[in-house]
């Protein structure tokens, strides 16, 4: 009488990295890190050669943010297993290799990116609409521009929940551009010049929204 043992499964794990990249840590002391790109994972080693984290490819969209904008060029932000977040900057050639290794963004990547950017738009929009309601006076005064901008955020939040699309990045960018113009108008009418800080922030968010719209053009939606 013969017995049949349990089936044996062989798992092939890539031993040699596809690319070995060097990145400068922006969120620390400017140390040089090594990023090893395997077919199934990303491995990060500190300047001393110690492996500090290994991220499986299937969870990369949840733990990795790739940015290439005017204020943050060739930057990746990594959420480590211990909860720490570190930012790294690569040279252009190595950044392109990293993007190529990641491959084109998928529908799942698009939804994660939209949730990162738009998840608070609905409550913020409702709050902005409430703050724009008529206040006591003769006659009562309402901020119709603020109410309209709040309504746009509410619509953005609802669309993100029920019909996510990369076009929401473009609407979001237009909203921040409009916000910057309104702040500039208020400054010309006597508001503090310190509001210029928010104009710069608004223009940066406008630029990043347009960048996201272009990056996710390969994702359905």
Protein Blocks (a to p, Z undefined) as FASTA:
>chain_A
ZZdddddddddddfbdfbdcddddfklnopacdddddfkbccdddfkopafbdcdfklmm
mmcccdddfklghiacdddfkopacdddddfklmmmmmmmnopadfklmmmmmmmmmmmm
mmmmmmmmmmmpccedddddddfklmmmmmmmmmmmmmmmmmgcfklmmmmmmmmmmmmm
mmmmmmmnopafklmmmmmmmmmmmmmmmmmmmmmmmpgZZ
